[in-house]
């Protein structure tokens, strides 16, 4: 065998060995350096989750999704995920698995939130699942809220606005010609009134206008003088009231005594008012009798005989 053929054979053996070593390394990396155990989790939506997606525990990768199988339960389709987790990784029984998206450009992962139970979950059991979490879940929730808002609030509001706008447009279409006609009539009347006013101003003599303005000035001046006179009168009344107040304040004792005497006199008169009225009535009758006798016999004032004695007449 030639030396050249020996060299080619050696190179081929080296290439084959290197390729076999590369394949073995890739298989070892794909399987991981640790033995795995299988757990299960069921979700209603596994968007962006596929076989090979990472399984994390508090953010630390401990395995991957080994398989996905759909389930039909109570008329709804759910998905059962087989989670290949490191054999030496204990998972508390009350741990919760969620689909998370750390960022907008990050792949979705299955994250297991550590529970507080001291009892670990045996391999082959289902881990409690919860609603998706993370940035994409929040975006989906906000998107659902906006869809609900648009469907139940904004769209009915726009429909109501369109109906009102159509109604207003119909009313304007029917009333706008009448309004325009009334406006034109009003403008015509204003134009006529303006022309009449211009003619009146033009026909008025400038001398009369000056006289009117002068009379207006005199009237204003007279009103000003009247106002000044009223102010002076007001000041005098204020002075009189001040003096009266001073007099009353200075003679308050005499005024009180006068009021007391007046009250006593009024009380006395009211007590004897019947006697006074009786005497006044008698005096009035006597005066009437005297007047009657004078009218019938005026000479009795000069020579009169005394009236006969009633005792002797009997």
Beta strands, then each sheet from edge to edge (+ up, - down):
strand 1: 36-43
strand 2: 54-57
strand 3: 60-73
strand 4: 76-86
strand 5: 96-101
strand 6: 109-113
strand 7: 128-129
strand 8: 133-134
sheet 1: 1+ 4- 3+ 2- 6- 5+ 7+
sheet 2: 1+ 4- 3+ 2- 6- 5+ 8+
end
